[in-house]
Amino acid sequence: MKGMSKFAGGMIGLITGGVAGAFLGLVIGGTFLGGFDIHEKTGMEGYELAAYVGAGIGLIAGAGIGVWMAGKRATRT
């Protein structure tokens, strides 16, 4: 078996996706949600909420993409 295992690909994708998703959430949240009064209703600032949501989406998407890419490379010889 050549290439990395699916577990290693999933872990790398999980970490990378979480960091990238949180960063994009901060950028989008700071840009578009800064003017709304979300703090009064949720207790969180808009950029903070967007960072958490972005990190969650990035974790799921990154892990899936990492497993897919590791499996794709393992089958190719």
C-alpha positions in Angstrom: 0.0 0.0 0.0 1.6 3.2 -1.1 0.6 6.7 0.1 -0.8 7.6 3.4 -3.6 5.9 5.3 -7.2 7.2 5.3 -6.9 7.9 9.0 -3.8 10.1 8.5 -5.5 11.9 5.6 -8.6 12.4 7.7 -6.6 13.8 10.7 -4.6 16.2 8.4 -7.8 17.3 6.7 -9.6 17.7 10.1 -6.9 20.0 11.4 -6.4 22.0 8.2 -10.2 22.3 7.6 -10.8 23.5 11.2 -8.1 26.2 11.0 -9.1 27.4 7.5 -12.8 27.3 8.3 -12.3 29.4 11.5 -10.2 31.9 9.5 -12.8 32.2 6.8 -15.5 32.5 9.4 -13.7 35.4 11.1 -13.2 37.2 7.8 -16.8 36.7 6.7 -18.2 37.4 10.2 -16.1 40.5 10.7 -17.0 41.8 7.3 -20.7 41.1 7.0 -22.0 40.4 10.5 -20.3 43.3 12.3 -23.2 45.7 11.8 -25.9 43.4 13.2 -27.0 43.3 16.8 -26.5 39.6 17.3 -24.9 40.0 20.7 -28.2 40.9 22.4 -30.0 37.8 21.2 -27.3 35.1 21.3 -24.8 36.5 23.8 -22.1 36.1 21.2 -20.6 38.6 18.8 -21.3 38.0 15.1 -17.7 37.3 14.2 -17.3 34.8 17.0 -20.4 32.9 16.0 -19.3 32.9 12.4 -15.8 31.6 13.4 -17.4 28.7 15.3 -19.8 27.8 12.5 -16.9 28.1 9.9 -14.7 25.9 12.0 -17.4 23.2 12.3 -18.1 23.2 8.6 -14.3 23.2 7.9 -13.8 20.2 10.3 -16.4 18.1 8.5 -15.4 19.1 5.0 -11.7 18.9 5.6 -11.9 15.4 7.2 -14.0 14.2 4.2 -11.7 15.7 1.6 -8.6 14.3 3.5 -10.0 10.8 3.6 -11.1 11.0 -0.1 -7.7 12.2 -1.2 -5.8 9.6 0.9 -8.0 6.9 -0.6 -7.5 8.2 -4.1 -3.7 8.2 -3.7 -3.6 4.8 -2.1 -5.4 3.2 -5.0 -3.2 4.9 -7.6 0.0 3.0 -8.2 
